[in-house]
Amino acid sequence: MVIGSFAESKTDRGYVTLVYDRESGRELQRYRGYLCGGGPDWVAVSAERDGKPVLEFHR
């Protein structure tokens, strides 16, 4: 798994975290929020939901 975050545009303050398959390069998933950490089968994303900061874990 390869993970990275980027801002969608210069005017949009939100980040998107992308998860790719390491061998094929195929995009596996997109999460709204900034990448905080990841492992072989999980990713942690810092996001804002309903105006409140949250830390989300995805598998």
N, C-alpha and C positions, 0 to 999 in steps of 0.2 A: 504494500500500500504506500502510495506517495500522497502527501497532503500539503496544501498551500492555501493561503488566504490572500484576497485582493479586494480593493474597493471597486464597486461596480462602475462608478463614474466619479469625476472630480467634484460634482455637486451633490452626490449621494454619500452621506456619512456612514452608511451601512457597509459591512464587510460580508463576503461570501467565502466560506471554506469549501474547497473542492477536494474530493477524495478520488484518486486514480488507482487502477490496478497496475502494479509495478511491471509485470511482464508484458501485458498487451497495450498499456497506455490508455485503455478505455476508462472513461469517467464512470465512477461507481455511484457517487452521491454528491449533492450540494446541500450545505447547511447555511442558514443565515446566521452570521456572527463571526467573531474573530477566533482563529485557532489558538487554543491554550495548550494542547498536548495531544499525543496520539500514540498508539501502539499497534501491534499486528492486527488486532480486531476491534479497535475502539478509537474514538476521537472525542476530545473535549472542546467545546465551543463556548465562548463568552458572548452572550447576546442580550438584547433588550426586548422584553415582552411586556406589553401594556405599560410602558414607561418605566419598568423596573429592571435592573440588571439581574441576569440569571447565568448560572453555569450549567450547561447541558452536556450530558454524556450520551454518545450514540454508539451502537454496535452494528 
